[in-house]
C-alpha cells in the first residue's frame, strides 16, 4: 500500500489505519503537507513507513535471548530433572518473546500516534515567520 498525506483528511485517514495490532504494511509514504518544510516531509515519510511496518520482532528477539541467557545462567540444577529444566527455560523464553513483541508493537503504535499528531499541528504565522505550533 502507498500512503499519501497531503491534507488534514489524509492525516485523519492515516490515524484510522494506525491500529495497535492490525496495521497495514506500507511500501511507500509520500508527505506533501504545505506547512512542513521539505526536510520535515522527508523525515516524516521515513518515520511513518518505519512505524507502520514495525512488527515488534526485534523487541521479541531481544527479550527471548535475554531470558534464555538468564534462565540458563540461573539454572536450578538441584531442583528437578533435565527435561523439566529445559521445558521451564523454553516456556519462559517464549513468554518473554511474546511480551517483547507486544511491547515493541505498543511502542511503535505510540510513536506513530505522536508523529501523526505532530504533523497535524499547523504553524501560526505572524509577520511571515512561524511563532507557535498548535
SERO-4910 file (N, C-alpha, C, O; in steps of 0.05 Angstrom, whole numbers):
BEGIN
 pado doro    nc1    nc2    nc3   cac1   cac2   cac3    cc1    cc2    cc3    oc1    oc2    oc3
  Unk    A     17    -23      0      0      0      0     18     25      0     39     25     13
  Unk    A      9     45    -15     23     71    -14      6     90      2    -18     92     -3
  Unk    A     18    104     20      4    123     37     12    151     29     36    158     29
  Unk    A     -7    168     21     -2    195     13    -16    213     33    -40    211     39
  Unk    A     -1    232     44    -12    251     64     -7    279     53     16    289     53
  Unk    A    -29    292     44    -27    319     33    -45    339     47    -42    363     41
  Unk    A    -63    330     64    -80    349     78    -90    336    104    -83    314    111
  Unk    A   -107    350    118   -117    341    144   -134    316    141   -134    299    159
  Unk    A   -149    313    119   -165    289    115   -147    264    112   -153    243    122
  Unk    A   -124    267     98   -105    245     96    -93    238    123    -89    214    129
  Unk    A    -88    258    140    -78    253    166    -98    237    183    -91    219    198
  Unk    A   -124    245    181   -145    231    195   -147    202    186   -151    183    202
  Unk    A   -144    197    160   -145    170    149   -121    154    159   -124    130    166
  Unk    A    -98    166    160    -74    152    170    -77    145    199    -68    124    208
  Unk    A    -89    163    215    -94    157    243   -113    133    246   -110    117    264
  Unk    A   -132    131    228   -150    108    228   -137     82    221   -144     61    231
  Unk    A   -116     83    204   -101     60    197    -81     51    218    -71     29    218
  Unk    A    -74     70    236    -53     65    256    -63     49    279    -64     59    302
  Unk    A    -71     25    274    -81      7    295    -58     -5    311    -35     -5    302
  Unk    A    -64    -15    335    -43    -27    351    -33    -53    340     -9    -58    339
  Unk    A    -51    -71    332    -43    -97    323    -47   -101    293    -33   -118    281
  Unk    A    -66    -88    281    -73    -94    253    -66    -71    234    -83    -62    219
  Unk    A    -42    -62    235    -33    -41    217    -27    -52    189    -16    -74    187
  Unk    A    -34    -37    168    -27    -47    142      2    -44    136     15    -26    147
  Unk    A     13    -60    119     41    -58    110     42    -36     90     27    -36     70
  Unk    A     60    -17     94     63      6     76     89      4     61    110      2     74
  Unk    A     88      4     35    113      3     19    125     30     13    149     33      9
  Unk    A    107     50     12    117     77      6     99     98     20     75     94     22
  Unk    A    111    119     29     97    141     42    105    167     28    129    173     25
  Unk    A     86    183     20     91    209      8     77    230     25     53    229     29
  Unk    A     92    249     35     82    271     52     85    297     37    108    304     30
  Unk    A     63    311     32     64    336     17     49    358     33     37    376     20
  Unk    A     49    356     59     35    376     75     48    404     71     72    406     74
  Unk    A     33    424     63     45    450     57     57    464     81     74    482     77
  Unk    A     49    458    105     60    472    128     86    459    139     96    468    159
  Unk    A     96    438    126    121    426    134    143    434    114    137    438     90
  Unk    A    167    435    123    190    440    105    196    414     90    186    393     97
  Unk    A    213    417     69    220    393     54    234    372     71    229    348     68
  Unk    A    252    381     89    266    363    107    246    349    126    248    325    131
  Unk    A    227    364    137    207    353    155    190    332    140    183    312    151
  Unk    A    183    338    115    167    319     99    182    293     95    171    272     98
  Unk    A    207    296     88    224    272     83    227    255    108    223    231    107
  Unk    A    233    268    130    236    253    156    210    241    165    209    218    175
  Unk    A    188    256    161    162    245    169    155    220    152    144    201    163
  Unk    A    160    221    126    154    198    109    170    174    118    160    152    119
  Unk    A    196    178    124    212    155    132    203    144    159    201    119    162
  Unk    A    196    161    178    188    152    204    160    139    203    155    119    216
  Unk    A    142    149    186    116    137    183    118    109    171    105     90    180
  Unk    A    135    106    151    138     80    138    150     60    158    140     37    160
  Unk    A    170     68    173    182     51    193    162     43    215    161     20    223
  Unk    A    147     62    224    128     57    246    105     40    237     96     22    252
  Unk    A     95     44    212     73     27    202     83     -2    198     67    -20    203
  Unk    A    108     -5    190    118    -32    184    131    -46    208    139    -69    205
  Unk    A    133    -33    230    145    -45    254    128    -69    263    103    -66    267
  Unk    A    140    -92    268    125   -115    276    131   -124    305    117   -141    315
  Unk    A    151   -111    317    157   -119    345    176   -142    347    183   -150    370
  Unk    A    185   -153    325    203   -177    326    230   -171    338    241   -188    352
  Unk    A    240   -147    334    266   -141    346    264   -141    377    281   -153    390
  Unk    A    244   -129    387    240   -129    416    235   -157    427    245   -164    448
  Unk    A    219   -173    412    214   -200    419    239   -217    420    243   -233    438
  Unk    A    256   -214    399    281   -229    398    300   -222    421    313   -239    433
  Unk    A    302   -196    427    319   -187    449    309   -199    475    325   -209    491
  Unk    A    283   -198    480    271   -209    504    276   -240    506    282   -250    527
  Unk    A    273   -254    483    277   -282    482    306   -290    490    311   -307    507
  Unk    A    325   -277    477    353   -283    481    362   -275    510    376   -290    523
  Unk    A    352   -252    520    359   -244    547    348   -263    567    361   -270    587
  Unk    A    323   -272    564    311   -290    582    323   -318    581    328   -331    601
  Unk    A    330   -327    557    343   -352    553    370   -352    568    377   -371    582
  Unk    A    385   -331    564    411   -329    577    408   -328    607    424   -340    622
  Unk    A    389   -313    617    384   -311    646    376   -337    658    387   -345    679
  Unk    A    358   -352    645    349   -377    656    371   -398    655    372   -415    673
  Unk    A    387   -398    634    409   -417    633    430   -411    655    441   -429    668
  Unk    A    435   -385    659    455   -377    679    444   -383    707    460   -391    725
  Unk    A    418   -380    711    406   -385    738    393   -413    739    374   -416    753
  Unk    A    404   -431    724    393   -458    722    390   -471    749    409   -472    765
  Unk    A    366   -481    755    361   -493    781    370   -523    781    354   -541    781
  Unk    A    397   -527    781    408   -554    778    397   -574    798    393   -598    792
  Unk    A    394   -566    822    385   -585    843    355   -588    845    346   -604    861
  Unk    A    340   -573    830    311   -571    834    294   -592    819    272   -597    827
  Unk    A    304   -604    797    287   -622    782    302   -635    760    327   -634    759
  Unk    A    288   -648    743    301   -663    721    310   -645    699    302   -621    698
  Unk    A    327   -655    682    337   -640    659    313   -632    641    313   -610    631
  Unk    A    295   -651    636    272   -645    619    255   -622    630    246   -605    614
  Unk    A    249   -623    655    233   -601    667    248   -574    666    236   -553    662
  Unk    A    274   -575    670    290   -551    668    290   -539    640    288   -515    637
  Unk    A    292   -556    620    291   -547    592    264   -536    586    261   -515    573
  Unk    A    243   -550    594    215   -541    589    210   -514    602    198   -496    591
  Unk    A    220   -511    627    218   -485    641    232   -463    626    221   -441    622
  Unk    A    256   -468    617    272   -448    603    259   -440    577    257   -416    571
  Unk    A    251   -460    561    238   -454    535    212   -439    539    206   -420    525
  Unk    A    195   -448    558    169   -435    563    173   -406    572    159   -388    562
  Unk    A    191   -401    590    195   -374    600    206   -357    577    199   -333    575
  Unk    A    224   -367    561    236   -352    539    215   -345    518    215   -323    507
  Unk    A    197   -363    512    176   -358    492    156   -337    503    147   -319    489
  Unk    A    149   -340    529    132   -320    541    145   -292    540    131   -272    535
  Unk    A    170   -291    545    184   -265    544    185   -254    516    183   -230    512
  Unk    A    188   -272    496    188   -263    468    161   -251    460    160   -231    446
  Unk    A    140   -264    468    113   -254    462    109   -227    476     98   -208    464
  Unk    A    117   -225    501    114   -199    515    131   -178    502    123   -155    500
  Unk    A    156   -185    494    173   -165    480    161   -156    453    162   -133    446
  Unk    A    149   -175    439    136   -168    413    113   -149    418    111   -129    404
  Unk    A     97   -154    438     74   -137    444     84   -109    454     72    -89    447
  Unk    A    106   -109    469    117    -83    477    128    -68    454    124    -43    452
  Unk    A    141    -81    435    151    -68    411    128    -57    394    130    -35    383
  Unk    A    107    -72    391     83    -62    376     71    -38    390     63    -19    377
  Unk    A     69    -39    416     58    -17    432     75      8    428     65     30    425
  Unk    A    101      5    430    120     27    427    117     40    400    116     64    397
  Unk    A    117     24    379    115     35    351     88     48    347     86     68    332
  Unk    A     66     36    358     40     48    356     39     76    369     28     95    358
  Unk    A     51     78    393     53    103    407     68    124    391     60    147    388
  Unk    A     92    116    380    108    134    363     92    143    339     93    167    331
  Unk    A     77    125    327     61    132    303     40    152    310     36    171    295
  Unk    A     26    148    332      5    167    340     17    194    347      5    215    339
  Unk    A     40    195    360     52    221    366     61    235    341     57    259    338
  Unk    A     73    220    322     82    232    297     59    244    281     61    266    271
  Unk    A     37    229    279     14    239    265      2    263    278     -8    282    265
  Unk    A      2    264    305     -8    287    319     10    311    314      0    334    311
  Unk    A     36    307    315     54    329    310     52    340    282     54    364    277
  Unk    A     47    322    263     44    331    235     19    347    231     17    363    213
  Unk    A     -2    341    247    -27    355    244    -26    384    254    -43    400    247
  Unk    A     -7    390    271     -4    417    281      5    436    260     27    434    249
  Unk    A    -13    455    253     -5    475    233      8    499    247     -1    507    268
  Unk    A     29    510    235     41    533    248     24    558    244     11    561    224
  Unk    A     23    575    264     10    601    261     32    621    253     54    621    264
  Unk    A     26    637    234     46    655    223     40    684    232     18    693    232
  Unk    A     61    697    240     59    725    248     82    740    235    106    734    240
  Unk    A     75    758    218     95    774    203    114    756    187    138    761    186
  Unk    A    103    735    175    119    719    157    136    698    170    151    683    156
  Unk    A    135    695    196    152    674    209    135    657    228    115    667    239
  Unk    A    143    633    232    128    616    250    133    624    279    155    628    287
  Unk    A    110    628    293    113    636    321    105    615    341    115    615    363
  Unk    A     86    597    333     77    577    351     65    554    336     57    556    313
  Unk    A     65    531    350     51    507    339     27    502    356     28    504    381
  Unk    A      5    494    343    -18    487    359    -34    465    345    -54    456    355
***
